[in-house]
């Protein structure tokens, strides 16, 4: 039997937990929960709805006949009414009051918000664990010197841990924005076809207080503090844009980290996890490609570009609603969450299972340290009576000679040898060893790392301790 197209986000990249949040089971069982909440609230506010009707509805939250729903949708060309009828078939007593007073967006948009909230909570858990993994990495390697780069050209040394704080700071900013969106999510509520609550005012005989109470009751039953103050038929699609921008921000941070790791892998300073039977290349058996970091970058690019869909949708909604958002949102929202789930899992795996190579880092430092140390050597010679301008010119000429030796002849950097041979610098092996002490070049990197971890990251991890303990497994 020929296989149909399968979304690789489900088949290869995202977790079962995130897939469930955007699954038909979660979506349509939530529709039924919302119908139950509506009926309960309407009953509590005096409408003629019985306990038996509500009991019957609650007994059939999860036993969804998808074949029957599909048949109804083919006939009715309306997904919500197809599920109203499917639900009503197993709840015959409740059928007359299912969806009473509501429009399709009552179940559709409220479920979207519930899925987004559940998805953000899942992303929050992964993000906290990624931050915890990087916290441990930064703390462990806060004193390990490594060559830093600007423009991907050798610059002053730093430490491995300090570099990791740069990664962590980006994720911290993402966490703060995620927390903001989570704390401000509200249900759409039940405002009817154009947001005027006209149908509910009719049901409650013009009693506006009961209409307001209805929304509060539904929000309470669905685990929200409140509903949106005003709306058209739908909630503002700017909310989708805000949320997808949070995911795009996480994607940016993860891609930056993964890109750095790919550069470090090229320099043989860092290896991501590599299983004993893993093949790096079908042709070149010796290769060990950073494929997980590459996958992070690849998926991140998708997430970043996908956020534009939400921005376009928010900016093109007509008046109280239009339906050109629906098909796009069915793709852009779930797939952004699934892909973000994938890259955060990969990031946890790469950092926790990766290997650094301090001796290779030392080799690269030794290659560049003569140039980096030239200012210290100059100051040392001047302190012993040398002419600063004369010595500066000497170092400039020797540096050019040493660069030529490295670049044109492929030899080692001989700047220190040239300086030792010049009596104006009065250098010995002992004095050079003191001048070249690496601790003099990494500056405050170790203490900056310690302070940042203690002051900024540890409080966040402490406040979210119940989310820690995630095991990042990459199956493919």
C-alpha positions in Angstrom: 0.0 0.0 0.0 1.4 3.4 -1.0 2.0 5.8 1.9 0.6 9.3 1.9 2.6 12.4 2.8 3.4 12.6 6.5 4.4 15.8 8.2 8.1 15.5 9.3 7.4 17.6 12.3 5.3 14.7 13.6 7.3 11.9 12.1 10.8 13.1 13.0 11.1 16.2 15.2 8.4 17.0 17.8 7.5 15.2 21.0 4.4 13.1 21.6 3.3 15.7 24.3 3.3 18.6 21.8 1.7 16.5 19.1 -1.1 15.6 21.5 -1.8 19.3 22.3 -2.6 19.9 18.6 -4.2 16.6 17.9 -7.8 16.0 17.0 -8.4 14.3 20.3 -7.3 17.3 22.3 -9.1 19.8 20.0 -12.5 18.1 19.8 -12.6 16.9 23.4 -12.0 20.5 24.3 -14.9 21.6 22.0 -17.1 19.2 24.1 -15.7 20.5 27.4 -16.6 24.0 26.2 -20.1 22.9 25.3 -20.5 21.4 28.7 -19.2 24.6 30.4 -21.6 26.7 28.4 -24.6 24.5 29.3 -23.6 24.4 33.0 -23.2 28.2 33.1 -26.5 28.7 31.3 -28.2 26.4 33.7 -26.7 28.1 36.7 -28.0 31.4 35.4 -31.6 30.1 35.1 -32.0 28.6 31.6 -34.1 25.5 31.3 -31.2 22.9 31.2 -31.3 19.8 33.3 -28.6 18.0 35.3 -29.3 14.9 33.2 -28.5 16.7 30.0 -25.2 17.9 31.4 -24.4 14.5 32.8 -25.1 12.9 29.5 -22.7 15.4 27.7 -20.0 14.9 30.3 -20.1 11.1 29.8 -19.1 11.5 26.1 -16.2 14.0 26.2 -13.7 11.7 24.6 -15.6 9.0 22.7 -15.5 11.0 19.4 -16.8 9.2 16.3 -14.5 10.7 13.7 -15.9 8.8 10.8 -19.4 10.1 11.6 -18.1 13.6 12.0 -16.4 13.4 8.6 -19.6 12.2 7.0 -21.5 15.1 8.6 -18.9 17.6 7.4 -19.0 16.2 3.8 -22.8 16.8 3.9 -22.9 20.1 5.8 -19.6 21.7 4.7 -19.2 23.0 8.3 -16.8 21.5 10.8 -18.4 22.8 13.9 -22.0 21.8 13.0 -20.6 18.4 12.0 -19.3 17.9 15.5 -22.5 19.4 17.1 -24.5 16.6 15.3 -21.9 13.9 16.2 -22.0 14.9 19.8 -25.8 15.2 19.8 -26.1 11.7 18.4 -24.5 10.2 21.6 -26.3 12.8 23.8 -29.9 12.7 22.5 -31.4 14.3 25.6 -28.8 17.1 25.4 -29.0 17.6 21.7 -31.5 20.5 21.8 -29.3 22.6 24.0 -25.8 21.9 22.7 -24.1 25.1 21.4 -27.1 27.1 22.6 -26.6 30.8 21.7 -23.1 30.3 20.5 -21.3 30.8 17.2 -18.6 28.5 15.8 -15.8 30.7 17.2 -17.1 29.9 20.7 -15.6 26.4 20.4 -13.0 27.2 17.7 -11.3 30.3 19.1 -11.6 29.3 22.8 -10.0 26.0 22.0 -7.2 27.8 20.0 -6.4 29.8 23.1 -6.4 26.7 25.3 -4.1 24.9 22.9 -1.8 27.9 22.7 -1.7 28.1 26.5 -0.9 24.3 26.8 1.7 24.7 24.0 3.4 27.6 25.8 3.5 25.7 29.0 5.2 22.8 27.2 7.6 25.2 25.6 8.2 26.8 29.0 9.2 23.5 30.4 11.7 22.8 27.6 13.1 26.3 27.8 13.7 26.1 31.5 15.5 22.8 31.1 17.6 24.2 28.2 18.5 27.1 30.5 19.4 24.6 33.3 21.6 22.6 31.0 23.4 25.7 29.9 23.7 26.8 33.5 25.5 23.6 34.4 27.7 23.9 31.3 28.6 27.6 32.0 29.4 26.9 35.6 31.5 23.8 34.9 33.6 25.6 32.3 33.7 29.1 33.7 37.5 29.0 34.2 38.4 27.2 30.9 40.2 29.7 28.7 39.3 29.9 25.0 40.0 32.2 22.2 37.2 34.7 21.5 36.3 36.0 18.1 34.9 39.1 16.6 34.1 39.0 12.9 35.2 35.4 13.3 38.8 36.7 13.6 40.9 36.0 16.6 40.3 38.5 19.4 41.0 38.7 23.2 40.5 35.4 25.1 37.4 34.6 27.1 36.3 31.4 28.8 34.0 28.7 27.7 31.6 29.4 30.5 31.5 33.2 29.7 30.6 32.4 26.1 27.7 30.2 27.4 26.4 33.1 29.4 25.8 35.0 26.1 23.7 32.1 24.9 21.9 32.0 28.3 21.1 35.7 28.3 19.3 35.4 25.0 17.2 32.5 26.3 16.5 34.5 29.5 15.0 37.3 27.3 12.9 34.7 25.5 11.7 33.3 28.9 10.6 36.8 30.0 8.5 37.3 26.9 7.0 33.9 27.1 6.0 34.6 30.7 4.4 37.8 29.6 2.3 36.2 26.9 1.3 33.3 29.2 0.2 35.7 31.9 -1.9 37.8 29.6 -3.8 35.0 27.7 -7.5 35.3 27.9 -10.4 33.2 26.6 -12.5 34.7 23.8 -15.6 34.1 25.9 -19.1 33.8 24.3 -19.8 37.1 22.5 -21.8 35.7 19.6 -21.6 36.2 15.9 -20.2 39.8 15.8 -19.1 40.2 19.4 -22.3 42.0 20.6 -23.6 39.2 22.7 -27.0 39.7 21.1 -28.0 36.0 21.1 -27.2 35.7 24.8 -29.0 38.9 25.7 -32.0 37.3 23.9 -31.6 34.1 25.9 -31.5 36.0 29.2 -34.3 38.4 28.4 -32.1 41.4 28.1 -30.3 40.9 31.4 -26.8 42.1 30.7 -25.5 41.2 34.1 -26.3 37.5 33.4 -24.5 37.8 30.1 -21.4 39.1 31.9 -21.7 36.4 34.5 -21.9 33.8 31.8 -18.5 34.6 30.5 -17.0 34.7 34.0 -18.5 31.2 34.8 -17.1 29.8 31.5 -13.7 31.2 32.2 -13.6 29.8 35.7 -14.7 26.3 34.4 -12.0 26.3 31.7 -9.2 27.5 34.1 -8.8 31.1 33.0 -9.1 34.3 35.0 -11.1 36.2 32.4 -12.3 36.6 28.9 -11.4 39.3 26.4 -13.1 42.7 27.0 -14.3 43.1 23.5 -14.1 41.2 20.2 -15.7 40.8 16.8 -16.6 37.2 16.1 -13.0 36.1 16.7 -10.3 37.1 19.2 -7.8 39.6 17.8 -5.3 37.7 15.6 -2.6 39.9 17.0 -2.5 37.4 19.8 -1.4 34.7 17.4 1.3 37.1 16.1 2.5 37.9 19.6 2.8 34.2 20.5 4.5 33.2 17.3 7.0 36.0 17.8 7.9 34.5 21.1 8.5 31.2 19.4 10.5 32.9 16.7 12.6 34.6 19.4 13.4 31.2 20.9 14.2 30.0 17.4 16.6 32.9 16.9 18.4 32.1 20.2 18.7 28.4 19.5 19.9 29.0 15.9 22.6 31.4 17.2 23.8 28.8 19.7 23.7 26.0 17.2 25.6 28.2 14.6 28.3 28.9 17.2 28.6 25.2 17.9 28.9 24.4 14.2 31.8 26.9 14.0 33.4 25.4 17.1 33.0 21.9 15.7 34.8 23.0 12.6 37.7 24.2 14.8 37.6 20.9 16.8 36.8 22.6 20.0 33.3 21.1 20.6 31.6 17.9 19.5 27.9 17.3 19.8 26.8 13.8 20.8 27.6 11.1 18.4 26.4 7.5 18.9 28.7 4.6 18.4 27.0 3.4 15.2 26.2 6.9 13.9 27.4 7.6 10.3 28.6 11.1 9.6 28.7 10.8 5.8 27.6 8.1 3.3 30.8 8.8 1.3 33.4 10.1 3.8 33.5 7.5 6.6 35.8 9.7 8.8 33.3 12.6 9.0 31.5 13.7 12.2 29.1 16.3 11.0 27.2 18.5 13.6 23.9 17.3 12.2 21.8 18.1 15.3 23.0 21.7 15.4 22.3 21.9 11.7 18.8 20.6 12.3 18.3 23.3 15.0 19.2 26.0 12.5 17.1 24.5 9.8 13.9 24.2 11.9 14.6 27.6 13.5 14.6 29.2 10.0 11.1 27.7 9.4 9.8 29.0 12.7 11.2 32.5 12.2 9.6 32.7 8.7 6.4 31.2 9.9 5.8 34.1 12.3 5.2 36.2 9.2 2.0 34.2 8.6 0.5 35.4 11.9 1.5 39.0 11.2 0.0 38.9 7.7 -3.2 37.3 9.1 -3.6 39.9 11.9 -3.2 42.8 9.4 -5.7 41.5 6.9 -8.8 40.7 9.0 -11.9 42.4 7.6 -14.2 44.2 10.0 -15.7 41.7 12.5 -14.2 38.6 10.9 -13.2 36.9 7.7 -12.4 33.3 7.0 -9.1 33.7 5.1 -7.3 33.1 8.4 -8.6 29.6 9.0 -6.5 27.4 6.7 -3.4 29.4 7.4 -3.7 29.2 11.1 -4.4 25.4 11.0 -0.8 25.2 9.6 1.2 28.1 11.0 0.3 27.8 14.7 0.6 24.1 15.4 3.7 23.7 13.2 5.5 26.6 14.9 4.9 24.9 18.3 5.9 21.5 17.0 9.1 22.8 15.5 10.0 24.9 18.6 9.5 21.8 20.7 11.9 20.0 18.4 14.7 22.6 18.6 14.6 23.0 22.3 14.8 19.2 22.8 17.8 19.1 20.4 19.5 22.0 22.2 19.2 20.2 25.6 20.6 17.1 24.0 23.5 18.9 22.3 24.7 20.8 25.3 24.2 18.1 27.9 25.9 15.4 25.7 28.5 17.6 24.0 32.2 17.4 24.6 34.7 20.3 24.7 38.4 20.0 24.0 40.5 22.3 26.2 43.8 21.2 24.7 42.6 22.2 21.2 41.5 25.5 22.7 45.0 25.9 24.2 46.6 25.2 20.9 44.5 28.0 19.2 45.3 30.3 22.1 49.0 29.6 21.8 48.9 30.4 18.1 47.4 33.8 18.7 48.7 34.8 22.1 51.9 36.3 20.9 49.9 38.9 19.0 47.4 39.3 21.8 50.2 39.7 24.4 52.2 42.3 22.4 50.6 45.2 24.3 51.6 43.6 27.7 55.1 43.0 26.4 55.3 46.6 25.3 54.2 47.9 28.7 56.6 45.6 30.5 59.6 46.8 28.4 58.6 50.5 28.9 58.4 49.9 32.7 62.0 48.9 32.6 63.1 52.1 30.8 62.3 51.4 27.1 61.1 54.0 24.6 57.5 53.4 24.0 57.3 54.7 20.5 60.5 52.9 19.4 59.3 49.6 20.9 55.8 50.0 19.4 57.3 50.3 15.9 59.5 47.3 16.5 56.5 45.2 17.6 54.6 46.4 14.5 57.3 45.3 12.2 58.0 42.0 14.0 54.2 41.2 13.9 54.1 41.6 10.2 57.1 39.4 9.8 55.5 36.7 12.1 52.2 37.0 10.2 54.0 36.4 6.9 55.7 33.3 8.5 52.3 31.9 9.4 50.3 32.8 6.3 52.8 32.5 3.5 55.1 29.8 4.9 52.7 27.8 7.0 55.0 27.9 10.0 54.3 28.6 13.6 53.9 32.1 15.0 57.5 33.2 15.8 56.7 36.7 17.1 57.9 35.8 20.6 61.2 34.4 19.3 61.8 37.6 17.3 61.1 39.8 20.4 63.3 37.6 22.6 66.2 38.2 20.2 65.8 41.9 20.3 67.8 43.2 23.4 65.6 46.3 23.6 62.8 44.2 25.1 65.1 42.3 27.5 62.9 39.2 27.6 63.7 35.9 29.2 61.7 32.7 29.3 60.8 33.4 32.9 59.6 37.0 32.2 57.7 35.8 29.2 55.9 33.1 31.2 54.7 35.8 33.6 53.6 38.1 30.9 51.8 35.3 29.0 49.8 34.1 32.0 46.4 33.4 30.5 44.6 34.7 33.6 45.8 38.2 32.7 44.0 38.0 29.4 40.6 36.5 30.3 39.8 39.5 32.5 36.6 39.2 34.6 35.2 36.3 32.5 35.0 33.8 35.4 33.5 36.2 37.9 31.1 37.6 35.3 29.9 34.0 34.7 29.5 33.3 38.4 27.6 36.5 39.0 25.3 36.2 36.0 24.4 32.6 36.9 23.8 33.5 40.5 21.9 36.8 40.0 19.9 36.1 36.9 19.6 32.4 36.0 19.5 30.7 39.4 16.4 32.6 40.6 14.5 31.6 37.4 15.5 28.0 37.8 14.5 28.1 41.5 11.1 29.6 40.7 10.5 26.8 38.2 12.1 23.9 40.0 9.0 21.7 39.4 9.7 21.8 35.6 13.2 20.5 35.9 14.3 16.9 35.1 13.5 16.7 31.4 15.4 14.0 29.5 16.2 15.2 26.0 16.0 12.1 23.7 16.6 12.5 20.0 15.3 9.4 18.2 16.4 10.3 14.6 
